[in-house]
Amino acid sequence: MGTQTRRRIGILQALQIDRLVYYESFDDVRNAIDREKRIKGWLRIKKMQLIVSVNPTWNDLSGDGTSGIFTSRTNP
């Protein structure tokens, strides 16, 4: 297991994050960074509404090998 993988697993465990519930794909990393900055500025309720709009049952989407926004065990 590489350092990056161990670091990512450690962060996810520390934050009690166990599933991917939302992600977006971008062709240009600059667009992805801009979108991430916009979403980070939103209130929690607006972020939850975004997730529910595409994943109403909060299914774990991590099986497809992508990365994105994760949620902690405290969410529905």
N, C-alpha and C positions, 0 to 999 in steps of 0.2 A: 504494500500500500504506500503510495507516494505522500510526500509532505502536504501537498495541496489537499488531497483527499482526507487525510487525517485531520487537517485544520478545519475543513468544511464539516466533517462529522462532529468534531468537538464543539464547534459553534452551534450546530443544530441541536446537539444534546444539551448544551448549556441553556439554550432558549426554549427547550422542550418542544422543538418543532419536529413534527412527525409526518407531515403530508404536504404535497403540492396541490393547491386548489385553484390556482390561476396562473397563466403565463401568456405572454405575447411574443410573437416572432417578428424580427426586423431584419431587413437586408443591410442596413447601415447602422453600425454601432452608435453613431452620434444620435440617430433618431431614438434608439433604445435608451440611451442615457437621458435624453431630454424627457422622454415619457416617464422614466423612473423618477426623475426629479419632480415632475408635475404630480404624480401619484403620491409621492412622499409628503407633499404639501397638503394633501386632502385630509379631512377629518376621517376618523375610523369608520363612521357610519357610511360615508360615501364609498370608501374602499370595500366595505362589506357588500354594498349594493352592486358594485362592479362585479364582484365575485359571484354573487347570486344571479346576476343577469346572464352569466354564461355557464355557471355550475351551481344550480339551485340546491342540490343535495350535498354540496361540498365533498364530492368524490375525490379520492386521491388520484391525481393525474401524473404521478411520478413514474409510472410504468413505461412511459414512452421515451424516457431518456433525456427529457428536456430539463431546463432549469427555469425558475421563475419565482413568483411570490409564494412563500410557504406560510403556513399558519400554525399556531401553537395548539396544544391539546385543549385549551380552554375555550376555543370557538366551537360552534355547532358542527 
